[in-house]
Amino acid sequence: MDEIIKKIITLGIPGLYLWMMKSGIGRAFLKLNIFFGAYVTVLIVIFLGLAAYYFSEVFIDGLLLRYYQKRFQSESAEKLINEIDKLPISLPLKIQLKWSILHHPIHKGINLRKIPRRGFLLITIFTTIFSLTGYLGQFHQIFELTSHFKLQYLIIACCTLFFWIITRKKLWTFVSLGCILLNLLVIVPWYLPSSQIIVGDEVNKIRILQLNLFINNQQYNRAIALVKKENPDIAVFQEVSEKWAEELKVLRQSYPYVFHHHNKRLFGKRLFGKSIYSKIPLENQNIKIISKSYQRTALVTQLKVPGKPIFLIVTHLAIPITRVSFQVRNQEFAVLADYVSKLQSPVIVVGDFNTSIWSPYYHKFVQKTGLRNGRNGFGIQPSWPTNLPLFYIPIDHCLVSPEFQVLNSRIGENVGSDHLPLITDVAISQKAESS
């Protein structure tokens, strides 16, 4: 019976997690497959199953041990042993219960040293390995994949550290502690105030709302209501289907300046597009090809503000799930970096990068362009995927050149997409622009 219960828990916990996803099991797997690939999806579910199995062992075995040891204080060992023999449980558990009664009659509660350590050992080893391989992302796409989950590694390492401390395993305590420090080094800086230009009284303040709508999302009213509630000066959208483009037209009443472009697949088949809705005049609208072989584009325009115009670039980089798409994404980074680094005016680059702030390719991009992430000083602010919150990572970005001061950056409310909106308030001195 105990083995049956353990199997139910082992299968039930990952199954329950998938079932609880808003869009059901099929969509949950789809989201994982899109970004991580099918093999990684299977590994994730196996990992959840192993964790559930070890939890079931601790829970069931420990509960029975405590129950019979407590009864042993007032009942005879012979009676309890006869009762254990009749229980519909596995032979190893029967032996464990009998042993605890005959040889440890004074024991109270669960002896944590008896808990199976194999699961915690594997978790500690893999968490540490993944924390290190993220720094090797430039050598292989799988290594880069492991760079995105620094927050998750930190949380897991804190749990394993607690376990190794209470079980008095010095070696693994230090390994977990090292893993914690390794991830803290790249997480804490995002929460520290960054040095920025202090703007004067004469400034242009701009609020930018960035949102990947998700092409299959049909909750049009929620996205439109969000724009009206947040009242940004510029609203930027990705994955704009023809239906979404039609629904978003209602925003033209408040946002008269619109720049929309539909991407195309090879062979001319329509895919999703990108849109800019702005209260600020958009000048010199241009389509920048960032991947010739796949005809992937970025929207480039200039914001007409007092002083020097501001370049606004909207992009949606390739999803690096295959070797080819990984190379395409990296090529897009390189093309954009070359383009941005040659611009003489202040620049804002906003969009869905399909890349976290810990990717080595992201770091190369910001180093070459000199842009600063609006998140600096405001936290890591994970934005994707809403259907799998345990795997939240920050892949939507608003990057600005040094002339800007970031007043605030935050994540908005869920509007039915697999992405959360990113809202960034920036300011730039008119005097600084004119100089």
Secondary structure as GFF3:
##gff-version 3
##sequence-region A 1 435
A	DSSP	alpha_helix	2	19	.	.	.	ID=ss1
A	DSSP	alpha_helix	24	36	.	.	.	ID=ss2
A	DSSP	alpha_helix	38	72	.	.	.	ID=ss3
A	DSSP	alpha_helix	77	86	.	.	.	ID=ss4
A	DSSP	alpha_helix	91	103	.	.	.	ID=ss5
A	DSSP	three_ten_helix	112	114	.	.	.	ID=ss6
A	DSSP	alpha_helix	118	133	.	.	.	ID=ss7
A	DSSP	three_ten_helix	134	136	.	.	.	ID=ss8
A	DSSP	alpha_helix	141	145	.	.	.	ID=ss9
A	DSSP	three_ten_helix	146	148	.	.	.	ID=ss10
A	DSSP	alpha_helix	150	166	.	.	.	ID=ss11
A	DSSP	alpha_helix	170	187	.	.	.	ID=ss12
A	DSSP	three_ten_helix	188	191	.	.	.	ID=ss13
A	DSSP	beta_strand	203	212	.	.	.	ID=ss14
A	DSSP	alpha_helix	220	230	.	.	.	ID=ss15
A	DSSP	beta_strand	234	240	.	.	.	ID=ss16
A	DSSP	alpha_helix	242	247	.	.	.	ID=ss17
A	DSSP	three_ten_helix	248	253	.	.	.	ID=ss18
A	DSSP	beta_strand	257	264	.	.	.	ID=ss19
A	DSSP	three_ten_helix	266	268	.	.	.	ID=ss20
A	DSSP	beta_strand	270	278	.	.	.	ID=ss21
A	DSSP	beta_strand	282	291	.	.	.	ID=ss22
A	DSSP	beta_strand	296	303	.	.	.	ID=ss23
A	DSSP	beta_strand	310	316	.	.	.	ID=ss24
A	DSSP	alpha_helix	323	341	.	.	.	ID=ss25
A	DSSP	beta_strand	347	352	.	.	.	ID=ss26
A	DSSP	alpha_helix	360	369	.	.	.	ID=ss27
A	DSSP	beta_strand	372	373	.	.	.	ID=ss28
A	DSSP	three_ten_helix	389	391	.	.	.	ID=ss29
A	DSSP	beta_strand	396	400	.	.	.	ID=ss30
A	DSSP	beta_strand	405	411	.	.	.	ID=ss31
A	DSSP	beta_strand	422	429	.	.	.	ID=ss32
A	DSSP	alpha_helix	430	434	.	.	.	ID=ss33
###
